[in-house]
Amino acid sequence: MPEMNEYTPGNFCWVELATTEQEAAKQFYTALFGWSANEVPIGPEGVYTMLQLRGRDAAALYALTDEQRSMGISPHWLAYVAVSSADETVLQVQSLGGIVIAQPFDVMDVGRMAVVQDPLGGTFALWEARSHRGAGVANEPRSFSWAELVTRDAQRAGEFYAGLFGWETEAQPAGTASYTTFQLNGRRVAGLLEMSGESGELAPHWIVYFAVRSVDEAVLQAQSLGGVLRIPPTDNPAVGRFASLEDPQGAVFSIVELQMPV
């Protein structure tokens, strides 16, 4: 069982949901993935919900503040990449043409983080671990297993992430579509998909994937819980059978039966 205790820099280490209805979101995801919830106080009124599998942290969720909602921030999943120094990596992001959304700050004694955006608009977080290394379980059914960047210029995005994390790109067979994987030290760490002209005004974004034993069964379960199907179960030779869903509050995520080593 892939229980994780350490993440080397340049690897995704954590995923977190920002939502408008914390209790409803908790009920949806615990029912869908069989997670338990551990509520951690974060201030006089707020709580940070740790979602756990076998007692190990798998993901988390929290409620968007009134200020965040007034800024037009909608429910979304955010993926974190492990770094040795959040401050130094932020400087690298800026030198490579990226944008800093939230400057580095301490999260109590658990770590130091920042939120950044690549030059094309893909948003992700940086995590400099202290007492909390990241997900305690990953790459197995009911846990985070993959991240994918959907962008308008795959070449430019590849150059940015190569300069930032040392990721290399490799084209993968994926039927009629073009699919690229990011690799670090010979190991696949994420996917890269260039949007077609039919994508309209869809903004570049990172999407998180959770592994399941059966995509088709998980889709039916998600729909019974109020989820909305965005992309029906589809076979991607580069990744595996997957589907894209929207939770009842509007956050998009994907599920996958992984066929490749990660």
KOLPA-692569 format. One record per residue: x, y, z of N, C-alpha, C in turn; residue number from 1. Coordinates in steps of 0.2 Angstrom, whole numbers, plus 5000, padded with zeros to 4 digits. Example, Ala and Ser with C-alpha at 12.3 -4.5 7.8 and 13.67 -1.06 7.14 Angstrom:
BEGIN
<pt <5066,4972,5039>,<5062,4978,5039>,<5066,4984,5039>,1>
<pt <5064,4989,5035>,<5068,4995,5036>,<5064,5000,5039>,2>
This chain:
BEGIN
<pt <5004,4994,5000>,<5000,5000,5000>,<5004,5006,5000>,1>
<pt <5003,5011,4995>,<5008,5017,4995>,<5007,5022,5000>,2>
<pt <5010,5020,5006>,<5009,5025,5011>,<5016,5030,5011>,3>
<pt <5015,5036,5011>,<5020,5041,5010>,<5022,5044,5016>,4>
<pt <5029,5045,5017>,<5032,5049,5023>,<5036,5054,5021>,5>
<pt <5038,5055,5014>,<5042,5060,5012>,<5041,5062,5005>,6>
<pt <5042,5068,5003>,<5042,5070,4996>,<5048,5074,4994>,7>
<pt <5051,5072,4988>,<5057,5076,4986>,<5054,5082,4982>,8>
<pt <5058,5087,4982>,<5056,5093,4979>,<5055,5092,4971>,9>
<pt <5049,5095,4969>,<5047,5094,4962>,<5042,5089,4961>,10>
<pt <5039,5086,4966>,<5034,5081,4966>,<5028,5084,4969>,11>
<pt <5022,5082,4967>,<5016,5084,4970>,<5015,5081,4977>,12>
<pt <5013,5084,4982>,<5013,5082,4988>,<5006,5082,4992>,13>
<pt <5002,5087,4989>,<4996,5088,4993>,<4990,5091,4989>,14>
<pt <4984,5089,4990>,<4978,5092,4987>,<4973,5095,4992>,15>
<pt <4970,5100,4990>,<4966,5104,4995>,<4960,5107,4991>,16>
<pt <4954,5106,4994>,<4948,5109,4991>,<4946,5115,4995>,17>
<pt <4945,5120,4991>,<4941,5126,4994>,<4934,5126,4991>,18>
<pt <4929,5127,4996>,<4922,5126,4994>,<4918,5131,4997>,19>
<pt <4912,5131,4995>,<4907,5136,4998>,<4903,5133,5003>,20>
<pt <4902,5126,5003>,<4898,5123,5008>,<4902,5117,5011>,21>
<pt <4906,5118,5017>,<4911,5114,5019>,<4907,5107,5021>,22>
<pt <4902,5107,5025>,<4899,5101,5028>,<4896,5097,5022>,23>
<pt <4893,5100,5017>,<4890,5096,5011>,<4896,5093,5007>,24>
<pt <4901,5097,5006>,<4907,5094,5003>,<4910,5088,5006>,25>
<pt <4911,5089,5013>,<4913,5084,5017>,<4909,5077,5016>,26>
<pt <4903,5078,5016>,<4898,5072,5015>,<4899,5069,5008>,27>
<pt <4900,5073,5003>,<4900,5071,4997>,<4907,5066,4996>,28>
<pt <4912,5069,4998>,<4919,5066,4997>,<4920,5060,5001>,29>
<pt <4917,5060,5008>,<4918,5055,5012>,<4914,5049,5010>,30>
<pt <4908,5050,5007>,<4904,5045,5004>,<4907,5042,4998>,31>
<pt <4910,5046,4993>,<4912,5044,4987>,<4919,5040,4988>,32>
<pt <4923,5042,4992>,<4930,5039,4993>,<4931,5035,4999>,33>
<pt <4926,5035,5003>,<4927,5031,5010>,<4931,5034,5014>,34>
<pt <4932,5041,5014>,<4937,5044,5018>,<4934,5046,5025>,35>
<pt <4938,5046,5030>,<4935,5049,5037>,<4937,5056,5037>,36>
<pt <4934,5060,5042>,<4936,5067,5042>,<4938,5069,5049>,37>
<pt <4944,5073,5049>,<4946,5075,5056>,<4946,5083,5055>,38>
<pt <4942,5086,5060>,<4942,5093,5060>,<4947,5096,5064>,39>
<pt <4951,5101,5061>,<4956,5104,5064>,<4955,5112,5065>,40>
<pt <4954,5114,5071>,<4952,5122,5071>,<4958,5126,5068>,41>
<pt <4955,5131,5065>,<4960,5136,5062>,<4957,5143,5063>,42>
<pt <4957,5145,5069>,<4955,5152,5071>,<4949,5151,5075>,43>
<pt <4946,5157,5077>,<4940,5157,5082>,<4934,5153,5079>,44>
<pt <4933,5153,5073>,<4927,5150,5070>,<4928,5144,5065>,45>
<pt <4934,5145,5061>,<4935,5141,5055>,<4938,5134,5057>,46>
<pt <4937,5129,5053>,<4940,5122,5054>,<4943,5120,5047>,47>
<pt <4948,5116,5047>,<4951,5113,5042>,<4950,5106,5042>,48>
<pt <4946,5103,5037>,<4944,5096,5037>,<4950,5092,5034>,49>
<pt <4953,5088,5038>,<4958,5083,5035>,<4954,5077,5033>,50>
<pt <4955,5075,5027>,<4951,5069,5024>,<4956,5063,5024>,51>
<pt <4954,5058,5028>,<4959,5053,5029>,<4957,5046,5027>,52>
<pt <4962,5042,5025>,<4961,5035,5023>,<4966,5031,5027>,53>
<pt <4963,5026,5031>,<4966,5022,5035>,<4970,5026,5041>,54>
<pt <4967,5032,5043>,<4970,5036,5048>,<4976,5040,5045>,55>
<pt <4977,5040,5039>,<4982,5044,5036>,<4979,5050,5031>,56>
<pt <4982,5056,5032>,<4980,5061,5028>,<4980,5060,5020>,57>
<pt <4974,5061,5017>,<4974,5060,5010>,<4973,5066,5006>,58>
<pt <4969,5071,5009>,<4967,5077,5006>,<4964,5082,5011>,59>
<pt <4962,5088,5010>,<4959,5092,5015>,<4954,5097,5011>,60>
<pt <4950,5100,5015>,<4945,5105,5012>,<4944,5110,5018>,61>
<pt <4942,5116,5015>,<4940,5121,5020>,<4935,5126,5016>,62>
<pt <4932,5130,5020>,<4927,5135,5017>,<4930,5141,5015>,63>
<pt <4928,5143,5009>,<4930,5150,5006>,<4928,5155,5011>,64>
<pt <4932,5160,5012>,<4929,5166,5016>,<4925,5171,5012>,65>
<pt <4921,5175,5016>,<4917,5180,5012>,<4921,5184,5007>,66>
<pt <4927,5186,5010>,<4931,5190,5005>,<4933,5187,4999>,67>
<pt <4935,5180,5000>,<4937,5176,4994>,<4931,5176,4989>,68>
<pt <4925,5175,4992>,<4919,5174,4987>,<4917,5180,4984>,69>
<pt <4918,5186,4987>,<4917,5193,4984>,<4922,5194,4979>,70>
<pt <4928,5191,4979>,<4933,5192,4974>,<4931,5187,4968>,71>
<pt <4926,5183,4968>,<4924,5179,4963>,<4928,5172,4963>,72>
<pt <4931,5170,4968>,<4934,5164,4969>,<4929,5158,4970>,73>
<pt <4929,5154,4965>,<4924,5148,4965>,<4927,5142,4968>,74>
<pt <4923,5137,4970>,<4925,5131,4973>,<4930,5128,4968>,75>
<pt <4936,5125,4971>,<4941,5122,4966>,<4946,5118,4971>,76>
<pt <4949,5113,4967>,<4954,5109,4970>,<4961,5113,4968>,77>
<pt <4966,5113,4973>,<4972,5116,4972>,<4978,5110,4974>,78>
<pt <4982,5110,4969>,<4988,5105,4970>,<4994,5108,4972>,79>
<pt <4998,5105,4977>,<5004,5108,4980>,<5010,5104,4977>,80>
<pt <5015,5107,4976>,<5022,5104,4974>,<5027,5105,4979>,81>
<pt <5030,5100,4981>,<5035,5100,4987>,<5041,5104,4984>,82>
<pt <5044,5109,4988>,<5050,5113,4987>,<5054,5113,4993>,83>
<pt <5061,5114,4992>,<5065,5115,4998>,<5065,5122,5001>,84>
<pt <5063,5127,4997>,<5062,5134,5000>,<5056,5137,4996>,85>
<pt <5051,5139,4999>,<5046,5142,4996>,<5048,5149,4994>,86>
<pt <5052,5153,4998>,<5054,5159,4996>,<5059,5159,4990>,87>
<pt <5063,5155,4989>,<5068,5154,4984>,<5064,5152,4977>,88>
<pt <5059,5148,4978>,<5055,5146,4972>,<5051,5151,4969>,89>
<pt <5048,5155,4974>,<5044,5161,4972>,<5048,5165,4967>,90>
<pt <5054,5167,4969>,<5059,5171,4965>,<5060,5168,4958>,91>
<pt <5060,5161,4958>,<5061,5158,4952>,<5055,5158,4947>,92>
<pt <5049,5158,4951>,<5043,5158,4947>,<5043,5165,4943>,93>
<pt <5044,5170,4947>,<5044,5177,4944>,<5049,5178,4939>,94>
<pt <5055,5175,4940>,<5061,5176,4934>,<5059,5172,4928>,95>
<pt <5054,5167,4929>,<5052,5163,4923>,<5046,5166,4920>,96>
<pt <5043,5172,4922>,<5037,5175,4919>,<5031,5173,4923>,97>
<pt <5031,5169,4928>,<5025,5167,4932>,<5023,5173,4937>,98>
<pt <5017,5172,4940>,<5014,5177,4944>,<5013,5174,4951>,99>
<pt <5015,5178,4956>,<5014,5176,4963>,<5007,5179,4966>,100>
<pt <5003,5174,4967>,<4996,5176,4970>,<4996,5177,4977>,101>
<pt <4999,5173,4981>,<5000,5173,4988>,<5008,5172,4990>,102>
<pt <5011,5178,4992>,<5018,5177,4994>,<5019,5172,5000>,103>
<pt <5025,5169,5000>,<5026,5164,5005>,<5024,5166,5012>,104>
<pt <5021,5162,5016>,<5019,5163,5023>,<5019,5156,5027>,105>
<pt <5020,5157,5033>,<5020,5151,5037>,<5013,5148,5039>,106>
<pt <5012,5142,5039>,<5006,5139,5041>,<5007,5136,5048>,107>
<pt <5006,5140,5053>,<5008,5137,5060>,<5015,5134,5060>,108>
<pt <5015,5128,5062>,<5022,5125,5062>,<5022,5119,5057>,109>
<pt <5017,5118,5053>,<5017,5113,5048>,<5020,5114,5042>,110>
<pt <5021,5120,5040>,<5025,5121,5034>,<5025,5129,5032>,111>
<pt <5028,5130,5026>,<5028,5137,5023>,<5025,5136,5016>,112>
<pt <5021,5140,5014>,<5018,5139,5007>,<5017,5146,5003>,113>
<pt <5016,5145,4997>,<5014,5151,4992>,<5010,5148,4987>,114>
<pt <5006,5153,4984>,<5002,5151,4978>,<5004,5155,4972>,115>
<pt <5005,5152,4967>,<5008,5155,4961>,<5004,5153,4955>,116>
<pt <5006,5156,4949>,<5003,5155,4943>,<5008,5155,4937>,117>
<pt <5008,5150,4933>,<5012,5150,4927>,<5011,5155,4922>,118>
<pt <5015,5156,4918>,<5014,5162,4913>,<5007,5162,4909>,119>
<pt <5005,5156,4908>,<4998,5155,4904>,<4992,5155,4909>,120>
<pt <4993,5154,4915>,<4987,5155,4920>,<4986,5149,4924>,121>
<pt <4990,5143,4924>,<4989,5138,4928>,<4991,5139,4935>,122>
<pt <4986,5138,4940>,<4988,5140,4947>,<4989,5134,4951>,123>
<pt <4995,5134,4955>,<4997,5129,4959>,<5000,5132,4966>,124>
<pt <5001,5127,4971>,<5004,5130,4977>,<5011,5127,4978>,125>
<pt <5015,5130,4982>,<5022,5127,4984>,<5021,5126,4991>,126>
<pt <5025,5120,4993>,<5024,5118,5000>,<5031,5116,5002>,127>
<pt <5034,5120,5007>,<5040,5119,5011>,<5038,5116,5017>,128>
<pt <5039,5109,5017>,<5036,5105,5023>,<5040,5106,5029>,129>
<pt <5037,5106,5035>,<5040,5106,5041>,<5037,5100,5045>,130>
<pt <5032,5100,5049>,<5029,5095,5053>,<5024,5091,5048>,131>
<pt <5021,5094,5043>,<5017,5090,5039>,<5020,5090,5032>,132>
<pt <5022,5083,5030>,<5025,5082,5024>,<5021,5082,5018>,133>
<pt <5015,5081,5019>,<5010,5081,5013>,<5005,5075,5014>,134>
<pt <5002,5072,5009>,<4998,5066,5009>,<5001,5060,5012>,135>
<pt <4998,5057,5017>,<5001,5051,5020>,<5000,5045,5016>,136>
<pt <4995,5046,5011>,<4994,5040,5007>,<4992,5043,5000>,137>
<pt <4995,5040,4994>,<4994,5042,4988>,<4995,5036,4983>,138>
<pt <4993,5037,4977>,<4994,5032,4971>,<4991,5025,4973>,139>
<pt <4985,5025,4976>,<4982,5019,4977>,<4974,5021,4976>,140>
<pt <4970,5016,4975>,<4963,5018,4975>,<4960,5022,4981>,141>
<pt <4956,5027,4980>,<4953,5032,4985>,<4958,5037,4987>,142>
<pt <4964,5038,4983>,<4969,5043,4985>,<4971,5047,4979>,143>
<pt <4974,5053,4980>,<4977,5057,4975>,<4982,5053,4971>,144>
<pt <4982,5053,4964>,<4986,5049,4960>,<4989,5053,4954>,145>
<pt <4987,5058,4952>,<4989,5062,4946>,<4987,5069,4946>,146>
<pt <4991,5073,4943>,<4989,5080,4941>,<4990,5081,4934>,147>
<pt <4986,5085,4931>,<4986,5087,4924>,<4985,5094,4923>,148>
<pt <4990,5097,4919>,<4990,5104,4917>,<4986,5104,4910>,149>
<pt <4981,5108,4910>,<4977,5109,4903>,<4979,5117,4902>,150>
<pt <4982,5118,4896>,<4985,5124,4894>,<4984,5126,4887>,151>
<pt <4985,5132,4885>,<4985,5134,4878>,<4991,5134,4874>,152>
<pt <4997,5133,4877>,<5003,5133,4874>,<5008,5128,4878>,153>
<pt <5007,5121,4875>,<5011,5116,4879>,<5018,5117,4879>,154>
<pt <5021,5120,4873>,<5028,5121,4873>,<5031,5126,4878>,155>
<pt <5027,5132,4878>,<5029,5137,4883>,<5028,5135,4890>,156>
<pt <5023,5131,4892>,<5022,5128,4898>,<5027,5123,4900>,157>
<pt <5029,5119,4895>,<5035,5114,4897>,<5041,5118,4898>,158>
<pt <5042,5123,4895>,<5049,5127,4896>,<5048,5130,4903>,159>
<pt <5043,5133,4905>,<5042,5136,4912>,<5043,5130,4918>,160>
<pt <5040,5125,4917>,<5041,5120,4922>,<5047,5116,4922>,161>
<pt <5051,5116,4916>,<5057,5113,4916>,<5062,5118,4920>,162>
<pt <5061,5125,4919>,<5066,5129,4922>,<5064,5130,4930>,163>
<pt <5058,5128,4932>,<5056,5129,4939>,<5058,5123,4943>,164>
<pt <5056,5117,4940>,<5057,5111,4944>,<5061,5106,4941>,165>
<pt <5064,5107,4935>,<5068,5102,4931>,<5064,5097,4928>,166>
<pt <5058,5098,4927>,<5054,5093,4923>,<5055,5092,4916>,167>
<pt <5056,5086,4914>,<5057,5085,4906>,<5050,5083,4904>,168>
<pt <5049,5084,4897>,<5043,5082,4894>,<5044,5076,4889>,169>
<pt <5039,5072,4889>,<5039,5066,4884>,<5032,5065,4881>,170>
<pt <5031,5065,4875>,<5025,5064,4871>,<5023,5057,4872>,171>
<pt <5016,5056,4874>,<5014,5049,4875>,<5008,5047,4870>,172>
<pt <5007,5041,4868>,<5002,5039,4863>,<4995,5040,4867>,173>
<pt <4991,5043,4864>,<4984,5044,4867>,<4979,5045,4862>,174>
<pt <4979,5040,4857>,<4974,5040,4852>,<4974,5046,4848>,175>
<pt <4969,5049,4846>,<4969,5055,4842>,<4972,5061,4845>,176>
<pt <4972,5061,4852>,<4974,5067,4855>,<4982,5067,4856>,177>
<pt <4984,5073,4858>,<4991,5074,4859>,<4992,5075,4867>,178>
<pt <4996,5070,4870>,<4996,5070,4877>,<5004,5070,4879>,179>
<pt <5006,5074,4884>,<5013,5074,4886>,<5013,5073,4893>,180>
<pt <5018,5069,4895>,<5019,5069,4903>,<5026,5072,4905>,181>
<pt <5025,5075,4911>,<5031,5078,4914>,<5035,5073,4918>,182>
<pt <5041,5073,4917>,<5045,5068,4921>,<5051,5071,4925>,183>
<pt <5052,5068,4931>,<5057,5071,4935>,<5062,5065,4937>,184>
<pt <5068,5065,4935>,<5073,5059,4937>,<5070,5053,4934>,185>
<pt <5067,5053,4928>,<5064,5047,4925>,<5058,5045,4927>,186>
<pt <5055,5048,4932>,<5048,5046,4934>,<5043,5051,4932>,187>
<pt <5037,5048,4930>,<5031,5053,4928>,<5028,5056,4934>,188>
<pt <5028,5063,4934>,<5025,5067,4939>,<5018,5070,4938>,189>
<pt <5017,5071,4931>,<5011,5075,4930>,<5010,5074,4922>,190>
<pt <5004,5077,4920>,<5002,5076,4913>,<5001,5084,4910>,191>
<pt <5002,5084,4904>,<5001,5091,4900>,<4997,5090,4894>,192>
<pt <4991,5094,4894>,<4987,5093,4888>,<4985,5100,4885>,193>
<pt <4987,5101,4879>,<4985,5107,4876>,<4978,5108,4873>,194>
<pt <4975,5113,4875>,<4968,5114,4873>,<4967,5115,4866>,195>
<pt <4962,5113,4863>,<4960,5114,4856>,<4956,5121,4855>,196>
<pt <4955,5123,4849>,<4952,5129,4848>,<4945,5129,4850>,197>
<pt <4942,5123,4851>,<4935,5122,4853>,<4934,5123,4861>,198>
<pt <4940,5124,4865>,<4939,5125,4872>,<4936,5132,4874>,199>
<pt <4935,5136,4869>,<4932,5143,4870>,<4936,5147,4875>,200>
<pt <4933,5150,4880>,<4936,5154,4885>,<4939,5150,4891>,201>
<pt <4939,5144,4891>,<4941,5140,4897>,<4948,5142,4898>,202>
<pt <4949,5144,4905>,<4956,5146,4907>,<4961,5140,4908>,203>
<pt <4967,5141,4907>,<4972,5136,4909>,<4971,5134,4916>,204>
<pt <4972,5127,4918>,<4971,5125,4925>,<4975,5119,4926>,205>
<pt <4976,5117,4932>,<4978,5111,4934>,<4972,5107,4937>,206>
<pt <4971,5101,4935>,<4966,5097,4938>,<4969,5091,4941>,207>
<pt <4966,5089,4947>,<4968,5083,4951>,<4964,5077,4950>,208>
<pt <4968,5072,4950>,<4965,5065,4949>,<4965,5061,4955>,209>
<pt <4960,5057,4956>,<4960,5052,4962>,<4959,5045,4959>,210>
<pt <4963,5041,4961>,<4962,5034,4959>,<4956,5030,4961>,211>
<pt <4953,5026,4957>,<4947,5022,4959>,<4948,5015,4956>,212>
<pt <4945,5010,4959>,<4945,5003,4956>,<4941,5003,4950>,213>
<pt <4936,5006,4949>,<4931,5006,4943>,<4929,5013,4942>,214>
<pt <4931,5016,4937>,<4929,5023,4935>,<4921,5023,4934>,215>
<pt <4918,5018,4930>,<4911,5018,4929>,<4907,5017,4935>,216>
<pt <4909,5013,4940>,<4905,5013,4946>,<4906,5019,4950>,217>
<pt <4912,5022,4950>,<4913,5028,4954>,<4909,5034,4951>,218>
<pt <4908,5034,4944>,<4904,5039,4941>,<4897,5039,4943>,219>
<pt <4894,5033,4943>,<4887,5032,4945>,<4886,5034,4953>,220>
<pt <4891,5032,4957>,<4891,5034,4964>,<4891,5041,4965>,221>
<pt <4895,5045,4961>,<4896,5052,4962>,<4889,5055,4959>,222>
<pt <4886,5053,4954>,<4880,5056,4952>,<4874,5055,4957>,223>
<pt <4874,5049,4960>,<4869,5048,4965>,<4870,5052,4971>,224>
<pt <4876,5055,4972>,<4878,5060,4978>,<4877,5067,4976>,225>
<pt <4875,5068,4970>,<4874,5075,4967>,<4879,5078,4963>,226>
<pt <4884,5074,4961>,<4889,5076,4957>,<4887,5076,4950>,227>
<pt <4891,5080,4945>,<4889,5081,4938>,<4894,5078,4934>,228>
<pt <4893,5074,4929>,<4898,5071,4925>,<4900,5077,4919>,229>
<pt <4906,5078,4919>,<4909,5083,4914>,<4912,5079,4908>,230>
<pt <4916,5074,4909>,<4918,5070,4904>,<4917,5063,4905>,231>
<pt <4913,5059,4901>,<4911,5052,4903>,<4917,5048,4903>,232>
<pt <4916,5042,4906>,<4922,5037,4906>,<4925,5036,4899>,233>
<pt <4932,5037,4899>,<4935,5037,4892>,<4942,5034,4893>,234>
<pt <4944,5030,4889>,<4951,5027,4889>,<4956,5031,4886>,235>
<pt <4961,5033,4890>,<4967,5036,4888>,<4973,5032,4888>,236>
<pt <4976,5030,4883>,<4981,5025,4883>,<4987,5028,4887>,237>
<pt <4988,5034,4888>,<4993,5037,4891>,<4993,5037,4899>,238>
<pt <4986,5037,4901>,<4985,5037,4908>,<4981,5031,4911>,239>
<pt <4975,5030,4907>,<4971,5025,4910>,<4964,5027,4908>,240>
<pt <4959,5023,4911>,<4952,5025,4910>,<4950,5030,4915>,241>
<pt <4947,5036,4913>,<4946,5041,4917>,<4939,5044,4916>,242>
<pt <4937,5049,4920>,<4931,5053,4919>,<4932,5059,4923>,243>
<pt <4929,5064,4921>,<4929,5071,4924>,<4922,5073,4927>,244>
<pt <4923,5075,4934>,<4916,5076,4938>,<4917,5083,4941>,245>
<pt <4911,5085,4942>,<4910,5092,4946>,<4906,5090,4952>,246>
<pt <4909,5092,4958>,<4905,5091,4964>,<4899,5095,4965>,247>
<pt <4895,5094,4970>,<4888,5098,4970>,<4890,5105,4971>,248>
<pt <4895,5107,4974>,<4897,5115,4974>,<4900,5118,4968>,249>
<pt <4902,5113,4963>,<4905,5116,4957>,<4913,5115,4956>,250>
<pt <4916,5112,4961>,<4923,5110,4960>,<4924,5104,4955>,251>
<pt <4929,5105,4951>,<4930,5100,4946>,<4936,5095,4948>,252>
<pt <4935,5089,4947>,<4941,5084,4948>,<4940,5078,4943>,253>
<pt <4945,5074,4943>,<4944,5068,4939>,<4946,5062,4943>,254>
<pt <4944,5056,4940>,<4945,5050,4943>,<4948,5045,4938>,255>
<pt <4952,5041,4940>,<4956,5037,4935>,<4957,5030,4938>,256>
<pt <4957,5025,4933>,<4960,5018,4934>,<4967,5018,4931>,257>
<pt <4972,5020,4936>,<4979,5020,4933>,<4982,5014,4930>,258>
<pt <4984,5015,4924>,<4987,5010,4920>,<4995,5010,4919>,259>
<pt <4998,5016,4922>,<5005,5017,4921>,<5008,5018,4928>,260>
<pt <5014,5017,4929>,<5017,5018,4935>,<5018,5025,4936>,261>
<pt <5017,5027,4943>,<5018,5034,4945>,<5023,5035,4951>,262>
